[in-house]
């Protein structure tokens, strides 16, 4: 899972491709079986990728390593005059630009909002897909379960996507930075310790694994639709019910992908902050 960025060409191309596909499905009146199957496979991959990434993480040990020497480190850096180290080089997450304390506050906010939101989204999507599988009839006028909800959650997703993307404006692969560019002062270190403890509490592996399991459940339900479509059980008529479903699946997949990327950013930040602490400890001994 890559760090979140505004300028990753592959991610931009992928997003544009799926957005175009989704827009096409939302506006055409007839859709070929192959086109619908291809689209569902592409969107389904987002659920699968998120599941695979989240279920292979072990962040508990990373956070434990960071906070285990908290008081010793805070005591040692009191010896340092920040003015004397402002120009020294340390580590940052790849492509990151901004102050750490501002970034962690946005990570906390986005995690708090979007983890709760994605749970609701995936629950709604499971019921929406089930209603489509069980009740779809192109001779009836149906409205997808939760159709209005998905429109609202998409707007919320855009807000938080922009809030995090602002810290990754340029895709240059840079991981080195001056202390003055990520810290306002050494008082930030204590605040960052507290923020990491909040992040670890809210974005914990147990909760994320639960979300990953829900994403896998949705992926398996999408497989059912794919099989029905292959077997010719879904008509070529692209009515509102089908349009609403394909849009709901797309929105939910993007939301899961964002939560996974948000978690990746959190993990990478832990690693960078650990390197910053190591550098500060070395400087305190000089």
C-alpha positions as CSV (number, residue, x, y, z in Angstrom):
1,X,0.0,0.0,0.0
2,X,1.5,3.3,-1.1
3,X,1.6,6.5,0.8
4,X,-1.3,8.8,0.0
5,X,-0.3,11.4,-2.6
6,X,-1.9,13.8,-5.0
7,X,0.6,13.0,-7.8
8,X,1.1,9.3,-8.0
9,X,0.6,8.7,-11.7
10,X,-0.5,5.1,-11.5
11,X,-3.1,5.8,-8.8
12,X,-4.4,8.8,-10.7
13,X,-4.7,6.7,-13.9
14,X,-6.4,3.9,-12.0
15,X,-8.8,6.3,-10.3
16,X,-9.6,8.1,-13.6
17,X,-10.2,4.8,-15.3
18,X,-12.6,3.6,-12.7
19,X,-14.3,7.0,-12.4
20,X,-14.9,7.0,-16.2
21,X,-16.2,3.4,-16.0
22,X,-18.5,4.3,-13.1
23,X,-19.7,7.4,-14.9
24,X,-20.5,5.3,-18.0
25,X,-22.4,2.8,-16.0
26,X,-24.4,5.5,-14.3
27,X,-25.5,7.0,-17.6
28,X,-25.9,4.2,-20.2
29,X,-29.3,2.5,-20.6
30,X,-27.8,-0.8,-21.8
31,X,-24.7,-2.6,-20.5
32,X,-23.0,-5.6,-21.9
33,X,-22.4,-8.6,-19.5
34,X,-18.7,-8.4,-20.2
35,X,-18.5,-4.7,-19.3
36,X,-20.3,-5.2,-16.0
37,X,-18.2,-8.2,-15.1
38,X,-15.0,-6.3,-15.9
39,X,-16.0,-3.3,-13.9
40,X,-17.0,-5.4,-10.8
41,X,-13.7,-7.3,-11.0
42,X,-11.8,-4.0,-11.0
43,X,-13.7,-2.6,-8.1
44,X,-13.5,-5.9,-6.2
45,X,-9.7,-5.7,-6.3
46,X,-9.9,-2.6,-4.1
47,X,-11.6,-4.7,-1.3
48,X,-9.1,-7.5,-1.8
49,X,-6.0,-5.3,-1.7
50,X,-7.2,-3.5,1.5
51,X,-8.0,-6.8,3.2
52,X,-4.5,-8.2,2.3
53,X,-2.7,-5.1,3.5
54,X,-4.5,-4.7,6.8
55,X,-4.4,-8.3,7.8
56,X,-0.6,-8.5,7.4
57,X,0.3,-5.6,9.8
58,X,1.8,-5.8,13.2
59,X,1.7,-2.2,14.5
60,X,1.3,-3.0,18.1
61,X,5.1,-3.8,18.4
62,X,6.0,-0.6,16.5
63,X,4.1,1.6,18.9
64,X,5.4,-0.3,21.9
65,X,9.0,0.3,20.8
66,X,8.3,4.0,20.4
67,X,6.6,4.6,23.8
68,X,8.8,2.3,25.8
69,X,11.5,4.9,26.2
70,X,9.2,7.9,26.2
71,X,10.2,9.5,29.6
72,X,13.9,8.8,29.1
73,X,13.8,10.4,25.7
74,X,11.9,13.4,26.8
75,X,14.4,13.9,29.6
76,X,17.4,13.6,27.3
77,X,16.1,16.1,24.7
78,X,15.8,18.8,27.3
79,X,19.6,19.1,26.9
80,X,19.1,20.1,23.3
81,X,18.8,23.7,22.1
82,X,16.4,23.5,19.2
83,X,18.1,26.5,17.5
84,X,21.3,24.5,17.3
85,X,19.7,21.5,15.5
86,X,17.2,23.2,13.2
87,X,19.3,22.6,10.1
88,X,20.2,19.0,11.0
89,X,18.8,16.3,8.7
90,X,16.3,13.6,10.0
91,X,13.6,11.4,8.6
92,X,10.1,11.9,7.3
93,X,7.5,9.7,5.5
94,X,8.1,9.5,1.8
95,X,6.9,12.6,-0.1
96,X,5.7,14.2,3.2
97,X,5.5,18.0,3.5
98,X,4.3,19.8,6.7
99,X,4.6,19.8,10.5
100,X,4.2,16.5,12.3
101,X,1.9,17.9,15.0
102,X,-0.6,19.2,12.4
103,X,-0.4,15.9,10.4
104,X,-1.1,13.7,13.5
105,X,-4.1,15.8,14.4
106,X,-5.5,15.3,10.9
107,X,-4.7,11.6,11.0
108,X,-6.5,11.3,14.4
109,X,-9.5,13.2,13.0
110,X,-9.7,11.3,9.7
111,X,-9.3,7.9,11.5
112,X,-12.0,8.8,14.0
113,X,-14.5,9.8,11.4
114,X,-13.7,7.4,8.5
115,X,-13.2,4.2,10.5
116,X,-16.7,4.6,11.9
117,X,-18.0,5.7,8.5
118,X,-16.6,2.7,6.7
119,X,-18.2,0.3,9.1
120,X,-21.6,1.8,8.4
121,X,-20.8,1.9,4.6
122,X,-19.9,-1.8,4.5
123,X,-22.9,-2.8,6.5
124,X,-25.2,-0.8,4.2
125,X,-23.4,-2.3,1.1
126,X,-23.9,-5.8,2.3
127,X,-27.6,-5.2,2.7
128,X,-27.8,-3.4,-0.7
129,X,-26.1,-6.2,-2.5
130,X,-28.3,-8.8,-0.8
131,X,-31.4,-6.8,-1.8
132,X,-30.2,-6.7,-5.4
133,X,-29.4,-10.4,-5.4
134,X,-32.7,-11.4,-3.9
135,X,-35.1,-8.8,-5.3
136,X,-33.8,-7.5,-8.6
137,X,-36.3,-7.6,-11.4
138,X,-35.9,-5.4,-14.4
139,X,-39.7,-5.3,-14.8
140,X,-40.1,-3.7,-11.4
141,X,-39.3,-0.1,-10.3
142,X,-36.9,-0.6,-7.3
143,X,-34.7,1.7,-5.3
144,X,-31.5,0.4,-3.9
145,X,-31.3,0.1,-0.1
146,X,-29.2,3.0,1.3
147,X,-28.9,4.8,-2.0
148,X,-29.1,8.2,-0.3
149,X,-26.6,7.2,2.3
150,X,-23.9,6.4,-0.3
151,X,-24.2,9.9,-1.8
152,X,-23.6,11.5,1.6
153,X,-20.7,9.3,2.5
154,X,-19.0,10.0,-0.8
155,X,-18.9,13.7,0.1
156,X,-17.4,12.9,3.5
157,X,-14.8,10.7,1.8
158,X,-13.8,13.6,-0.5
159,X,-13.3,15.9,2.5
160,X,-10.9,13.6,4.3
161,X,-9.1,12.6,1.1
162,X,-8.2,16.3,0.6
163,X,-7.3,16.8,4.2
164,X,-4.6,14.1,4.1
165,X,-3.5,14.7,0.5
166,X,-2.4,18.2,1.3
167,X,0.6,16.7,3.2
168,X,1.8,14.8,0.0
169,X,1.9,17.5,-2.7
170,X,4.9,16.2,-4.7
171,X,5.8,12.6,-5.6
172,X,9.6,12.9,-5.5
173,X,10.4,9.9,-3.2
174,X,12.2,12.2,-0.7
175,X,12.5,10.8,2.9
176,X,14.9,13.3,4.4
177,X,14.1,16.7,6.0
178,X,15.5,19.3,8.3
179,X,14.2,19.3,11.9
180,X,12.8,22.8,11.4
181,X,10.6,21.7,8.6
182,X,8.7,19.0,10.7
183,X,8.9,20.4,14.2
184,X,7.9,23.8,15.5
185,X,10.0,23.2,18.6
186,X,11.1,20.3,20.8
187,X,7.8,20.6,22.7
188,X,6.2,18.9,19.7
189,X,7.8,15.6,20.7
190,X,5.7,15.3,23.9
191,X,2.6,16.2,21.9
192,X,3.5,13.6,19.2
193,X,3.9,10.9,21.8
194,X,0.4,11.6,23.0
195,X,-1.0,11.7,19.5
196,X,0.5,8.3,18.7
197,X,-1.1,6.8,21.8
198,X,-4.4,8.2,20.6
199,X,-3.9,6.9,17.1
200,X,-2.9,3.4,18.4
201,X,-6.0,3.3,20.6
202,X,-8.5,4.4,17.9
203,X,-6.9,2.8,14.8
204,X,-6.1,-0.5,16.5
205,X,-5.5,-3.8,14.7
206,X,-8.6,-5.4,16.2
207,X,-10.9,-2.8,14.8
208,X,-9.1,-2.7,11.4
209,X,-9.2,-6.5,11.1
210,X,-12.9,-6.3,11.7
211,X,-13.2,-3.7,8.9
212,X,-11.0,-5.9,6.7
213,X,-13.3,-8.9,7.4
214,X,-16.4,-6.8,6.4
215,X,-14.6,-5.8,3.2
216,X,-13.9,-9.4,2.4
217,X,-17.6,-10.2,3.0
218,X,-18.6,-7.5,0.5
219,X,-16.0,-8.8,-2.0
220,X,-17.6,-12.3,-1.8
221,X,-21.1,-10.8,-2.4
222,X,-19.7,-9.0,-5.4
223,X,-18.6,-12.4,-6.6
224,X,-22.2,-13.6,-6.5
225,X,-23.3,-10.7,-8.7
226,X,-20.4,-11.5,-11.1
227,X,-21.6,-15.1,-11.3
228,X,-25.2,-14.1,-11.8
229,X,-24.1,-11.8,-14.6
230,X,-22.0,-14.4,-16.3
231,X,-24.9,-16.9,-16.2
232,X,-27.2,-14.4,-17.8
233,X,-29.4,-13.9,-14.8
234,X,-29.0,-10.1,-14.9
235,X,-30.6,-8.4,-17.9
236,X,-28.7,-6.0,-20.2
237,X,-31.1,-3.2,-19.2
238,X,-29.2,-0.8,-17.0
239,X,-32.1,0.6,-14.9
240,X,-31.8,2.9,-11.8
241,X,-31.5,-0.1,-9.4
242,X,-28.5,-1.4,-11.2
243,X,-26.9,2.0,-11.6
244,X,-27.3,2.7,-7.9
245,X,-25.8,-0.6,-7.0
246,X,-22.7,-0.2,-9.2
247,X,-22.2,3.3,-7.8
248,X,-22.6,2.1,-4.2
249,X,-20.0,-0.6,-4.7
250,X,-17.6,1.9,-6.2
251,X,-18.0,4.4,-3.4
252,X,-17.6,1.7,-0.7
253,X,-14.5,0.3,-2.4
254,X,-12.9,3.8,-2.6
255,X,-13.8,4.3,1.1
256,X,-12.1,1.0,2.1
257,X,-9.1,1.9,-0.1
258,X,-8.8,5.2,1.6
259,X,-9.0,3.7,5.1
260,X,-6.3,1.3,4.2
261,X,-4.2,4.1,2.8
262,X,-4.8,6.1,6.0
263,X,-3.6,3.2,8.0
264,X,-0.6,2.8,5.8
265,X,0.2,6.5,6.4
266,X,-0.2,6.0,10.1
267,X,2.2,3.1,10.1
268,X,4.8,4.9,8.0
269,X,4.5,7.9,10.3
270,X,5.3,5.6,13.3
271,X,8.5,4.5,11.6
272,X,9.6,8.0,10.7
273,X,8.9,9.3,14.2
274,X,11.0,6.5,15.6
275,X,13.9,7.5,13.4
276,X,13.4,11.2,14.5
277,X,13.6,10.1,18.1
278,X,16.8,8.1,17.5
279,X,18.4,11.1,15.9
280,X,17.4,13.3,18.8
281,X,18.8,10.8,21.3
282,X,22.1,10.9,19.4
283,X,22.2,14.7,19.4
284,X,21.5,14.8,23.1
285,X,24.6,12.8,23.8
286,X,26.9,15.1,21.7
